[in-house]
Amino acid sequence: GGKAIAVSFGALLGLLPRRRPLLLLAACYLFFSLIAVIRPHDVRSITTYLTFALLCLLLVPEAPLRTGCCLISGVVVCKHLNPILKRQVKAHEQEGIDPIL
């Protein structure tokens, strides 16, 4: 676990000396890990990256950086959504509910 997160931080480190996106992602992770704690971890990651994308849209002045941050967020959110959806389908199947509905 954590590969997408580590790669995200690595990519943002590559932007130095432009550090705002890196600091925004770190701040989001710290906030949702220490202050407004969200569990389970995959839901925390989704919330963190959605918040990160929104903050980048509002606070990062360079359009290419905003776009890159949103793309990174999109990839990580999709990666973390898949297991959540699989758990939901499995739970519905165990309850005898058609997961398609």
TIROMAR-602177 format. One line per field, with one value per residue (C-alpha): residue number from 1; residue in one letter; x, y, z. Coordinates in nm, 3 decimals, always signed. Example, Ala and Ser with C-alpha at 12.3 -4.5 7.8 and 13.67 -1.06 7.14 Angstrom:
2
num 1/2
residuo A/S
X +1.230/+1.367
Y -0.450/-0.106
Z +0.780/+0.714
//
This chain:
101
num 1/2/3/4/5/6/7/8/9/10/11/12/13/14/15/16/17/18/19/20/21/22/23/24/25/26/27/28/29/30/31/32/33/34/35/36/37/38/39/40/41/42/43/44/45/46/47/48/49/50/51/52/53/54/55/56/57/58/59/60/61/62/63/64/65/66/67/68/69/70/71/72/73/74/75/76/77/78/79/80/81/82/83/84/85/86/87/88/89/90/91/92/93/94/95/96/97/98/99/100/101
residuo G/G/K/A/I/A/V/S/F/G/A/L/L/G/L/L/P/R/R/R/P/L/L/L/L/A/A/C/Y/L/F/F/S/L/I/A/V/I/R/P/H/D/V/R/S/I/T/T/Y/L/T/F/A/L/L/C/L/L/L/V/P/E/A/P/L/R/T/G/C/C/L/I/S/G/V/V/V/C/K/H/L/N/P/I/L/K/R/Q/V/K/A/H/E/Q/E/G/I/D/P/I/L
X +0.000/+0.095/+0.259/+0.036/+0.083/+0.461/+0.474/+0.256/+0.492/+0.790/+0.639/+0.561/+0.915/+1.034/+0.862/+1.088/+1.147/+0.773/+0.666/+0.303/+0.148/+0.376/+0.288/-0.084/-0.081/+0.120/-0.114/-0.421/-0.276/-0.180/-0.520/-0.718/-0.476/-0.431/-0.707/-1.018/-0.930/-1.096/-1.099/-1.057/-0.737/-0.870/-1.154/-0.899/-0.686/-0.984/-1.087/-0.730/-0.677/-1.014/-0.937/-0.586/-0.725/-0.972/-0.705/-0.472/-0.745/-0.788/-0.432/-0.187/-0.154/+0.017/-0.234/+0.002/+0.068/-0.304/-0.371/-0.098/-0.222/-0.576/-0.453/-0.252/-0.558/-0.780/-0.550/-0.515/-0.888/-0.970/-0.713/-0.865/-1.228/-1.194/-1.149/-1.429/-1.669/-1.565/-1.636/-1.978/-2.066/-1.948/-2.151/-2.463/-2.412/-2.380/-2.707/-2.876/-2.917/-2.851/-2.541/-2.641/-2.949
Y +0.000/+0.364/+0.340/+0.600/+0.831/+0.794/+0.853/+1.163/+1.313/+1.220/+1.389/+1.700/+1.704/+1.720/+2.057/+2.222/+2.516/+2.545/+2.395/+2.503/+2.181/+1.966/+2.166/+2.154/+1.775/+1.735/+1.970/+1.782/+1.449/+1.581/+1.744/+1.428/+1.203/+1.403/+1.663/+1.552/+1.183/+0.982/+0.603/+0.374/+0.476/+0.450/+0.692/+0.928/+0.914/+0.989/+1.283/+1.409/+1.404/+1.561/+1.839/+1.871/+1.910/+2.175/+2.368/+2.353/+2.491/+2.780/+2.846/+2.739/+3.020/+2.823/+2.640/+2.351/+2.283/+2.294/+2.050/+1.813/+1.819/+1.743/+1.457/+1.311/+1.340/+1.174/+0.875/+0.824/+0.863/+0.607/+0.367/+0.394/+0.380/+0.037/-0.162/+0.034/-0.049/-0.415/-0.429/-0.272/-0.525/-0.815/-0.690/-0.659/-1.006/-1.152/-0.985/-1.122/-0.778/-0.738/-0.510/-0.366/-0.196
Z +0.000/-0.034/-0.375/-0.539/-0.245/-0.250/-0.625/-0.584/-0.330/-0.548/-0.852/-0.649/-0.508/-0.866/-0.899/-0.641/-0.599/-0.674/-0.345/-0.306/-0.448/-0.230/+0.081/-0.001/-0.033/+0.287/+0.472/+0.349/+0.458/+0.799/+0.848/+0.763/+0.955/+1.276/+1.316/+1.130/+1.135/+0.859/+0.863/+0.678/+0.506/+0.150/+0.229/+0.389/+0.074/-0.150/+0.069/+0.085/-0.290/-0.370/-0.122/-0.266/-0.619/-0.505/-0.316/-0.615/-0.839/-0.596/-0.481/-0.754/-1.010/-1.290/-1.512/-1.602/-1.232/-1.153/-1.435/-1.321/-0.962/-1.074/-1.293/-1.006/-0.782/-1.039/-1.075/-0.700/-0.637/-0.909/-0.766/-0.419/-0.533/-0.694/-0.368/-0.201/-0.484/-0.475/-0.100/-0.157/-0.428/-0.210/+0.087/-0.128/-0.273/+0.078/+0.175/-0.137/-0.293/-0.664/-0.675/-1.012/-0.867
//
